[in-house]
Amino acid sequence: MTGEVIACGRCHAFSALGRKQEALSVWENGYEHAVRQSADLKQLLELEELLGSAKRNCSIACENQSVESTKSSPAASGSVNFVESSETFNNHENTNGKIEPRSKSTDRLEAHDNLYDSSEFRSESSHNVKGTKPFGCQSNGKHESQPNGANYIHEVLNDSSESCISSSAVSSESINLSDSIQSINLSEMCNETIDETKRSKKFCVARISKNKSINVDFRLSRGIAQVNDGKYSYAVSIFDKILEEDPDYPEALIGRGTAYAFQRELHSAIADFTKAIQSNPSAGEAWKRRGQARAALGESAEDFIAAVEDLSTCVKVDKDNKSAYTYLGLALSSLGEYRKAEEAHMKAIQIDRNFIEAWGHLTQFYQDMAYSEKALECIRKILQIDGRFVKAYHLRGLLLHGMGDHRNAIKELSIALNIESSSIECLYLRASCYHAVGEYREAVKDYDAALDLELDSMEKFVLQCLAFYQKEIALYTASKFNSEFCWFDLDGDIDPLFKEYWCKRLHPKNVCEKVYRQPPLRDSLRKGKLKKQEFALTKQKAILLQTADSIGKKIQCHCPGFLPNRRQHRMAGLAAIEIAQKVSKVWRSLQAEWKHSIKGTGKYGKKARRKDKLNPPSQNRGGAGCTTSSFLEQTTSSGSTEDRSFGRPTMSWHDVYSMAVKWRQISEPCDPVVWVNKLSEEFDAGFGSNTPLILGQAKVVRYFPNFRRALQVAKAVIVENKYVRDKKDNIIYLTDDGKVQEIMNAESCSDLYKTIGEDFWLATWCNSTAIEGKRLEGTRITLLKSGENGFDFAIRTPCTPSRWEDFEVEMTSAWEALCDAYCGENYGSTDFDVLENVRGAILRMTYYWYNFMPLARGSAVVGFVVLLGLLLAANMEFTGSIPEGLQVDWEAILESDPNSFVCSIKSWLYPSLKVSTSWKGYPDVASTLETTGLVVAALSTYSE
């Protein structure tokens, strides 16, 4: 201990000169060095005694409180220092039309299931420790994955963690991405190794009591070191021995609680932190860590309210605890307290402008709220602090991808991969971007690289599964690249089992064994199917794209959580124009047939036309391609050679919507947009969508605004039916007057659940137009208990064969009614009043589509795109925008009668309709963008 001897000499010298403060400083430095280096307990005790004497001589009082220090050691200052290493999570994946697996994890959508921090748990000696990763995560982010409590990553204690929006969730439907949790989904939990010289920090939990022996203190520091080294079980055993001697020792309790948390034993962690608080109520670190643990436990037990309480107490005790503030922001955001959440994040940044974790959490907050400019500004701040922070590039790539800027997203992700080549999140997302813009060689290369990685978490494995499926879709698309776009047919060409597993994100082993794989890329190259097509921006194409952008941006939903996506806007505009062009041809031929049918009727012509209008709609229950009506029957069933020689086109409602579906499929290949009835045997089991509004205590940012109205609808259905159904579909009768009154008075999930007494669901209904007096099953509203204090409140739309058959009849009838309304005397009219019935017919068909929800995802945006296209075909252009805070599909889902839906939508839609025939001069979409390759290029080419 030569160093300690020298230190003693210097201390005595300073003391002799009366320089007490400098003497004390040397005593402390010498003692700190001895604690780190010496195994001689006797000498440590002597040093401790000398240090204590020096402190008394200097009259320096050491307060028993938490302080942040870059110098103090565990034994000297009483601080408990842990290496920073964590993750948080977030699920953004589900949406209205998204198919969910049957596991609990898939019910997590866009809720900050984040949260646990250990940013201050880092010691200076942990410089560049492998595996210690702060907020952002180079390698543990999740893109479109949906974790549950069992998948809680061991780096839970880190304020350097971050949750990221799923690419599906942000990249798709602008009208209602209710077709993507996630998510996603891919939601992300990220962590990354950060330069310690910039962000290493120690946190003093509470000063160690003077009555503790240095032997205990030494064991405490050993336990902390084991936590920092990731040896959590060994650390627990050390803390156990300390706590056998003193069960209320707060520092040891906090240490053991931290080790438990890293091992995912969150209940045990919370118990230790609680006991530490009881032992020392002023231990702010214990309050903070319990709040973080409770927030992390919110993933399964929904404990965000308790987390907010603990973290709020922590910042009262320790007003400069920046980590507690940013995690308070995450918990508040999960509870829907968005203004307070933003303030908490900003407070953390105010305390430390270089606190990268807070900037990351604030970025995620703005991204979740769809404040893209603010999110990008936060990322810029992060990169000013650390230009090699991989997670920042990944976040910016995600954000740009969600905004439809795939090429610039590729640039950001490439920077990230130059820093960390093994990031599956970046590889997967860059592959998806290459895939979307038609660079299939690069896409397949990145998908393969993602598939070859060795993984250490379930969340990453989900990405590998998705990489497998999307590589196959990329190979399929490449094989169709130079074919006419009409031959691009995912629903017809891709095996039903493959599509089902893709939608569910299941392990592809079964698919590999039973489904033929797509031909490799070299086959498409050899056969000339992938010959590069130059996208020359001719005058016709420029006009078409400019017009499509103008029309397509009308799908934008102005609600929190819905990013504006220019690629989706262009997709919607091109699809709407193509629908208008093709439907108008059908209507023209039907109008010609109508004129032919009344020719020569003379004075009885008007009566004949009135009779046609009074004909009841067909109740045909045929397949998806079946269309029969007064006009369509005449067109398709006439047996005369003269009629057949006209060559008039025919089209079903399914054909109309399929045009929009195909555009939605090609625009964002990450999203499994497929017809549910084209899946495998799961269709018979009622395979359907799930859209949560509340997950435990977390309010889903996109859909919670519909909660009050959905709750009122649920109460009304229960009061009318006097029953609900349990999880096994058994009827729970509610005929007691007292219970009915309680249901009517219910104001929350808790109130309603208390009255019913168990998990339940109920079905709304839709009044039929095709069959008078018939009610169709609408959506199912479900209420499930989640943890001790939480509830899952969601709408679920099963697509059983019988329900499909009912809606098939209804959609056929609605399409026939629309054709009848326009193709007779009103054909070609530019009189707004004359077109009243046409508008009503379009809205009624839209109403049934939204309640039908026949797609795995994408139903919401497809419904509005078709609405825009049909209005154009009838010479009406929507020039306004969807009102702020309104989601069109929810307006339909929560209405039992189509006429009520029409009344609610017409109030803002009709004033923004302009009668116009200018669309007839637009270049023909099908011939201008003839091939799949040209379609992809049109969606990917923008003049900046």
N, C-alpha and C positions, 0 to 999 in steps of 0.2 A: 504493500500500500504506500509506495513512495510518494505518489501524488497527494495522498491524504496528509502525509507527514509534512510535505512542503506547504500544503494549504494551511496546516495548523501553525507553521512558523510565520506565514504571511499574516494570518489572523492576529496572532499575538503582537506582531509588529504594528499593524494598523491600530490595534487597541491601545498600545503604548503611546501612539501618537495622538490618541483621542479621536481617531477617525472611525467611530463606532459603526456608522452605516456601511462603510466599505468593508470593515471587518466582518460584519454580518453577511454581506454579499458573498465574501470568499468562503465563510463557513457553509453557507447554503450550497454553493457550487461544489465544494468539496464533499459535502454530504450526499448531494445528488450523484456525483461520480461514484461514490462508494456504494450506493444502493444498486447502481447498474453493474458494477464490476466485482464487488467483494462478496465472498461467501463466508467471511469471518464475522460471525454474529457478534462476538465480543467487541471487536473494533467498531462495528456499526452502533452498538449500544453506547460506546464511549463517545462516538461522534454525535449521536443524538443528544446525549447529556450536555456536551459542549455547546451544541447549537442552541439547545434550550436556554442554557446560561447566557449565551450571547444575546439572545432575543430579550431575555429579562433585563439584561444590562442596558439594552437599547430602548427598553420600554415600548417595544413594538407588539401590539396586540394583533393576533391573527384571528380574524373573524371566521366563524364556522359557516361558510357559504360557498356556493358554486361560483367559480370564476374561470374565465378562459385564459390559458397561459401557454406560452410557447417554451417556457423554461422548466416548470415544476415537474417533479417526478411523482409517481403514486405515493410513495412513502413520505416524501417531504411535504407535499401540499395537501395530501388527502384526496387528490383527484383520481378518478377512475377513467383511464384513457383507453379507448378502443379504436382499432383500425376501422376506417370507414369502408363499408362493403355492403351494398344493398341493392334492392330492387323494389319497385312498386308496380302495381298493375292496374290495368284499365281494359275493359272490354267494350268494344264498340262494334258489335257485329250484327246485332239482329235488326231486322227491319220487318216492315209489314209483310212483305212477301217472302221473307227469308225462311228457308226450311231449317229447322233446328234439330239437332240430335236429341235423343231422349234423356240426356244427362243433365244434371243440375248446372253444369258449367255453361251450357248453351243458353241458359236463361239470363246470362249476364250481358246486358247491352248498354254500351255507352255510359256506364256508371263508373265513377272513379273508384274502382275496387283497389285503389292504390294503397299503399301508404305505410310505410314505416321507415324510420330514418336512423342512420347512425353516422351522419356526416361528421359529427364531432368525435366519433369513436376512433379517431386516427391518431397514432403517435408519430412523432418525428422519425422514430427508428423504422417506421414502416414504409420508408421511401421506395416507391415503385414496387411494392410487394405484388407479386403476380396474383391475380384473382381478386384484388381489392378494387372495386369499380364504383365510381360515384354515379350521380344522377343519370346521366345519360346513357347509355349502354352501348358500347360498341357491339357487344355480342349477345346480350340477353334481352334485346327488345323483342316484342312480339308484333308481327304484322298479321293481323286478321286471326289471331288466336283467341281462345276463350278459356282462360284458366279457371279453376275453382280452388276451394280452400286446400285441397290435397296437393295442388301444384304450386303452393306458395314457395317462392324461391328463397334460398337460404340467406341471400343478402338482403333481408328485410329491413335491416336497421340502418338505413342510409338516406340522408336527406339529399343525396346526389341521385336519387331515383327519379324516374319519370314515366308517365303513362302516355302512350301515343295513340292517336286515332288510327283506326283500321283503314287500310287503303280502300277497301270496299265501301266502308262507311262514308268516306269523304269523296270518293271519286265518282260516285254514281249519281243516282237520281237527284236532280236539283229540285224537282217538284216535291218528292217525298222520298228521301232515301230511306223510307221506312222499309224499303226492300233491302238493308244490308245489314248486336251487340252486336258494335261491336266493340260491334263492334266496330277486333278487331279490332266490323268488327273490326284490321288487325290492330289490334290494340297492342300496346307494347309496354313491356317492363324492361327498362334498360339500365345497364350500368356500364361503366367504362373506367379504365385506369387513368387517373389524372396526374399530371405533373405535381408531385408533392411540394416542390419548391413554391408553387403558387397557392396550393390549397391544403397543405397539411395543417391539422389543428388538433388540439387537445381540449378536452372539456373536463372541468373539475366538478364532480358530482356533489360532493359535500366533504368538508374537511374531516379527516380521520380523527376520532376522539383521542385526547391525550392519554387516556387511561388504557389505550390499546398498546400491547407490546409491539416492539419492532418485528418480532417473529411473525405476529399476525399480519402486520403491514407487509412484510416481505412475502408472505404467502398470497396476500391479496394481489400484490404486483405480479406474482407468478401466474395467478389465475387470469389476470387481465392480459398478460402476454400470450397465454394459451388461446384466449378468445381472438386476439389479433392474428395469431397463426392459424386460425381456423380449426383448432383442436377443441371443439366445443364440449365434448363429453369429458375430456380430461379437465377442462376448466370447471365444469360443473362439480366434478369430484373434489377439486381443491376448495371451491366455495362451500361445498357441503361440510367439509371438515371445519372450516372457519365458523360456519353457522351452527355446528354442533356445540361449540364453545359459547357462542353468543348468537342465539336465534334472531335477535332484533338488529343485528349489525347492518345498517342501511347500505353501506358501500358494497358489502358482500352480496346482499340481496339484489342490488342493482346489477352487479356483475353476473350473478347466476341468472337473473331474469334476462339479461342480454344474451347469454349463451343459449338459454332456452329458445329465445326468439329466433336466433340464427338457425336453430334446429327445427323450426316450424312449430314448436310446442308453445303456442301463443297463450293458451289458457294458463299454463304454468308460469310463463313470463309475466302475465298480468297479475297473478297471485303474488309473485315476488315483489313486483313494483308497488303493489298495493300495500304490502307489509312494510316496505321501505318508507312509504308515505306515512303510515301509521307511526312508525318509529321516529321519523323526522319530517313533519309536515312542511318544513321549509326547503326540503330537497327538491328544487325545481326540476332537476334532471329526471327524478323518478316520475314526477307528474308528466313530463314530456314523453318519456319512453312508454309509460302506460297509455298515454293518448295515442301514440304511434302504433302500439300493439293492438289497441282496440280498433283503430282505423284499419289496420291490416286485417284484423279479424272480421271487419265489416264485409270482407269477401264472402264469408260463410255465415257469420252470426249477425251481420248487419248492426254494427255497433258504432256508427258514426256519431250519434248524438253524444254518447259517453266520451268518445274521442274528442269532440269539440269542448266538452266540459273540462276534461283533463288538460288539454292544450291551452285553453283559456286561463285555467288556474296557473299553469306553468308560466305564461307570459306576464301574469300579474306578479308572480314571485320574482321572475327574472325578465325584466322588461327588454333586455338586449339579446334575448335568445332567438336569434334569426332562424334557426332550424325549426323551433317550435312554431314560429309564425308561418313559415311556408307550409308546414304540414297542417296547421290549422286552416290555411287556405284550401288545401286539398279536401279536408273533411267538410268544410263549409260548402265547397262546390258540389260535393256529392249530395248534400242535403238541399241543394237548390238555392242556397244563399249566395248568389253570384256576386252581388255588390260587396258583401262582407268578405267573400273569398278573395276578390281582387285586392281589396284593401290589405288583407293579411299578407298576401304575396308582396305587395308594394312595401309594406312595413319591413319585411325581411330584407328587401333590397336597400331600403333606406338605411338600415343598420350597417349593411356591407354592400357597397355597389359592385363588388367583385364576387358576390356570392352566386356562383354559377348554378347551384341547385335551384335557387329561387327563380332565377331567370328561366331555367328550364321548365319549372312548374308553371310559371306565368305564361310561357310559350304554349304549353299544353292547354292551359285554361282558355287562352284566346283562340286556339285552334278548335277546341271543343265548342266554343261559342260562335265559331265561324267569323271571327274578327281577324281576317287573313293579314291585313296590313300590320296590325299590332303584333301578331305572331312573328311575322318576318322581321320586324324591328327588334324584337326580343332575341331572335336568333343572331341577328347582327351584333348585338351586345355580347352575347356569349362568345362569339368568334373573336371579338376584340379582346376578351379576357384570355381566351385560349384558342388560337387559330388551328390547333390540331385536335380539337374536341370532336371526335367522330360522331357522337350522338347529335350534335348540332347539324351536321351535314345530312344525317339521316332524317332528322326532323324536317329540315328544309326540303329534302327530297319528297317526304310524305306530303308535306303541305302543297308543294307544286304539283305533285301527282293528283292530289285531291282537287286542285283547281284546274286540272286538265292540261297542265303544261308538262307533258311527259318528257320532252327532249331536254328541257332545263333540269328536270328532276334527275335525268340520267347523269348530267354533269356533276350535280351535287353528290350523288351516290358513288360516282367514280372517284371523286376526291376522298370520300370516306373509305372506299375499298383500297385506295393507294396507301392509306394509313393502317388499316386493318383488313387484310384480304379475306379473313375467315368469317366475317360478319354475315351470318345467314340472313339477317333482316335486310341488309343492304343488297346482298346478292339476289334475294327473292324479289325485292321491290324493283331493282334495276332490270331483272329478267322480265317482270310484268310490264315495265315501261317499254323495253325493246319490243316485246310481244305486241303491245298496243300499236306501236308506230310501224310495224311491219318489218323490223330488223330481226328476222327469225334465227339467223345464224348466231347472233349475239345472245338472243333470248335463250336458245337451247343450251348454249355454252354456260350461261349463268344458272339456268335450272339444273344442269348436270353438276355444276360446282356445288350448288346448294345440296344436292342429293348425296354428294360424296363426303360431306362434312361429318365429323364425329361430333355428336351432340351431347349436352348434359342436362337437358330439361325437356319436359313434355311440350312446353310452348314452342320450342324450336322444332320438335318433331312434327308438330302440326304444320309448320311451314314446309317441312320436307314432303309431307303428304300432299300439300297443295301444289308444291313444285312439280311433283310427279303428274298430277292431273293436268295442270296448266301447260306442262311441256307437251302432253298429248294433244291438247287443244291447239297449241301453237303449230305442231306438226300437221294437224288436220287443216288449219287455216292456210298454212303454206302450200298444201296440196291443192287448194282452191284458188290460189292467188291470181292466176291468169284466167280463171274461169269466170263466166258471168256470175254476178252477185246472187242471182236467183238460185244458183246451185249451192250456195253456202247454206247448209241446213243442219244445224246442230241437233235439232229435235228428231229429224228423220235419220241422220247418218250415224250419230253416236249411240252406242249401246246403252239401253236403259239402266243396266246395273252400274256402268261407269258413271252415268249422270247422278244416280242416287248416291253413290259413295263420294262423289265430288261434292255434292250439296251438303252431305253430312260430315265431310272432312274425315272420313274413316281410313283406316290402314288399307293401302291398295293391294295387299297380298291376294285377296279374293278376286279382285279385278284382274290382276296379272294372270291368274290361273284360268279365268273363264272368258276373258274378253280379248279379242284380237287387238294388237297394238297398232298404232298409226305407222305408216311407212316412214323410215328415217329420212332426214332432210336431204341426204344425197340422192334419194330416189326422185324427189321433186325437182332437184337441180338437174339430174340426168334427163328427166322427161320434159324439161323446159317449163315445168309448172310454176317455177319460182323465178322466172326471168324478170329482172328488175324493170319496172315500168317508170319512165320519167313522168312526173306530174307537171306537165307544162300548164301554167296558169293562163289558159286562153280567156278571151273575153267572156265566153259563155260560162265557163267554170267560175270566173271571178264574180259574175252577176249572181250565179246560183249560190255560191258560198256566202256572199254578202247578205243576200236575202235570207238564207237559212239562219245565219247568226242573228239577224233581227227578229225573226219569228221564234227561234229556239229559246232565246233568253226569257221569253214569257213563261217558261216552265219554272223559273226560279221561285223557290219558296222562301219567303222573307221571315224566317223563324230562326231562333238560336240553333246552332248545330248544322245548318245547311250551307256549306260552302258554295259559292258560285263557281261553276265548272264549265269553262268555255268549250271543252270537247263535248260534254254532254249537251250543251246548248246547241252546238252545230249539229250533233246527231239528231236532236229533237226537231230542229228546223228542216233538215233534209228529209227526215221521216214524214213529217207533216205534209210537206210539199208533195212527196211521192204518193202519199195516201190520197191527197186531194186530186192529183192527176189520174190515178187509177180508178178511184171511186167515181170520178166525174164521167169516165168512159162507161162504166156500168150504168150509171144513172141516165146517160144519154141514150143507151140502147133500151133501157127500160121505158124511157119516155117515148121512144119511137114505137115500142111495142104497145104502149098504152094508146097512142094515137091510132095505131093500126087496128087495135081492138074496138075502138069506137067509130071507126070509119064506116060510113054508110048507115049509121043508126038514126040519122036524121033528127027528128024532133024528140026521139027518145034517148038521144045521147046523154043529156044531162042526168036523166033518171038512172041510166046505166052507170054513169060515173059515181053517182051518189050510192048506188047499190054496192059498187066496188069498195067504197070507203066503209060501208057498214059490215062488209064481210068480216066475220070473227077471225082473229089471227090463228094461224096454224098451231096445232099442239104437237107437231112432229117431234119425236124423241130420238131422232137419228143421231149419227155421229157428228163430230166437230165440223165436217165439211158440208153438212146438210142445210139447205136453205129453201124454205117453201113459203110462198106468200101469194097474194093475189097477183102481183106483178111477176115475181120470180117464178111462180108456177107456170105462168103463161110463157115465160121465156125459156125455161128449162125442160118443161114437160111436153111442149107442143110436138106433135108427131108429123107435122106437114113438112114436106121437102122445102117449101117456100120459106118457112120459119127457120129451118136449120141452115139455109143458104145465107142468111144474114150474118152468121158467124159472130153473133153478139156475145161478149164476155159475160161470165157469171162470177159471182163472188159471194162468199158467206161472211158472217160476222167474224168468224175465226180467221178468214183470209185477211180481213181488214186489220185486225189486231196483230196478226202474224208479221205484217210488214214492219210495224213498230218494234215488235219483239226482236226481229232480226237485226235491226239497227242498234237496238240496245245491247244485243249480244256482241256485236263486232266492235262497239265503241269502248267497252271496258272488259277485256278478257278475263280479269280476275274474278268477275262476278258470275256465278252459275245461274244465269237467266234461262230457265227452261220451263216448258209446260209440265205441270205436275202429273197430268194423266199420261205423260210419255215416260214416266219413271217405271221402276219394276214393281214387284208385288206390294211395295209399301203404299202404293196408291189405294189398294183395297183396305188398308189399315187406317186410312184417314190422314195420310201424310199432309202436313200443312204448315202454315206460318205461325210465328209467335212474336208479338211485339210488346215488350214490357214498358210500363209507364213508371213503375216503382220496383226497385230491386232491394228488398230488405228495407233499409232506410234511405237508400240512394234514389234520387229522383233523376230519371233518364232525361237528359237535357232536351232532346228533340220532342219527346212525346208527353212528358209530364204536364205541359200546358193543357192537355186534353183530359186530365184526370178528373176534375170536378164534374165535367159534363158526362164522362163515362160512368162515374159513380152514381150520378142521378139516373142514368139509363138503367144501370144494374138494379137500383132500388125499385124503379118503376116496373121492371120485368118481374122481380120477385113478388112485389105487392099484387100484380095481376095474376101471376101463375100460382102463388102460394106454395111454391116449392123451388128447390135447387137440386143439383146433383153432386154427389161426392166424387172422390177421385176414381172410384170404381164404377161410376155412372149410376149408382143407386140413388133413388129419389129420397130427398130429405124434405118432409112435409113441414110447412110453416103456416099452419091454419090458426094457431093461437093468436087472438087479437092483440095480446100484449107484445108478442114478438113482431107482429106486423107493424105496430106503432114504433117499436124500437128501430126497426129497419127504416121506416120513414124518417126517423130522427137522426139516423146515423150520419156523421160528418167526416168520418175517416175510415181507413181500412180496419183499424183497431175496433171501432164501434161496430162495424158490420160483422167482423169475424167473431166478436164476442157474442153477438146475437145468434149467429148460425152455429158456432161452437166447433167447427172443423173446416178443413180445406174444402172448397166447393167451386163449382162453375155453373154458369147459366148461359143460355143461348138467346141472343136477340133475334128479331125476325125482320123479314122484308115482305111487304105486301106485294103480291103478284099482280102484274098487269095482264099477263097472258091468260091466266085462269082466275076468274072472279072468285073472291073469297079465300083463295089459297094463300098460305103463308110459307115463305121459304126460310130455312135456317140461315141467319145472318152470321154474326161473329160470336164467339164464345168469350165471355168475360170471366176470368179466373182470379181467385184470391187464395193464396197459399201462405201458410205461416212460414217465416224464415228466421231461424234463430230465436232468441228470447224475446226480442223487441221489434223484429222486422216482419214485413209482409212483401210478397211478390204479387203485384197487381198487373195483369196483362190482358191483352186480347189475343185470341188464338183462332185461326181459321182453318178448320180441317177440310180437306177436299176428298170426301168419301165418294164412291161411285154414285150413290143415290143423290147426294147433294149436287154432284157434277151434272147429273141428268136433269135435275130441276132447273139449274141455272142455264144449261144448254137450251132448254125450251124457252126460258125467259130472254136470253140473249138473242135467240133466233126471232122471237116475236118482236123484240125491240128494234132489231135491224129491219125487219119487214115494215114495221110501223114508220120508220124513218124513210125508207124507200117510197112508201105510199104517200107520205107527207110531201115529198119533194118532186117525185117523178110524174105527177099528174098535172093539174092546171097550174101549179106553182113553180113548175120547172123553169129554171133560169131567171126567176124574178130578182129584181134589185130593189124591191119595195120591202123595207124593213118590217113593216106590220104584217105583210102577207106571209113572211117567213117565220111568224111566231110559232106555228106548230112544228116547223122543222127544228127550231132551236130547242123546243121542249122535248122533241123526240131524241135529239142528240144527248141532252142532259139525262134523260131517263135511261138510255143505254149506258151512259157513263156511270150512273148510279148502280146499276146491276153489276157492271164490271168490277167496281170497287168492292162491292160486297161479295162478289164471287172470289176474287183474289186467286186466279188460277195458275199463277206463275210461282216458281220457287223463290224468286225475288224480282223486283222491277215492275210489279203490277201498278204501283202508283204513278210512276212517270209514264209508263206505256199508256195508261188510261187518259192522262192529260194530253199527251201527244196526239192520240187518236181524236180526241175532242177538237184540238186545233185544226187537224187535217180535215175533219168532216165539216167544220164551220167554213173553212176555205172552199171546200168543194161546193158549198151552198152559197158562195159569194159573200161570206162574212169573215172579216179578219179581226182577230182580237188585238187591239192596239194598247191595252193597258197592262196591268200586272196583277198578280195574285195579292190580295191585301195582306198587310203585315200581320203576322201572328196566325194566319189561317192556313190549314193544310186540307186541301180539297178532298182527299180520300177519307179523312176523318169525318168530314161533313156528311159523307155518304154512309160511312160505317155506323155512325151514331144516330141515324135517322131510320125509322121503321117504314116510312112511306116515300116513294120516289117523288111525289108531288111536293112534299115538304123540302126535299133536297133541291128540287128545281127552284122553288121560291127563295131558298137561302142563297143559291149561287147566282141567280139572275139579278139579284139586287146590285151586285158589283160587276158581273160579267156583261150584261146587256148594254149598260151605258158606255162600255169600252169597245163595243162591236161596231165596225165600220163596214158598210156595204161596199164591196169592191170586187171588180173582176180582173184586177191587175195580175193576179196569180196565174191567169191563163197565158200570160206572156213569159212566164219563167221557163228557162231551159228544162227539157225533160230530164228528170233525175236518172231514170233507168238507162237512158242512152248516153247521157253525159258522163255518168260514173258507171260504166258498163260492167267492169270487172270488180272482184273482191279487192284486188290490189289498188285500184283507183279509189274505191270507197275508203280503204284504210289511209291512203295518202291524203284524201280530202279531209279526213278527220284529224290528220296530224300536221297539216301545213297551215301556218299562220304568218301573215306579214306583220312584223313587229312595228 
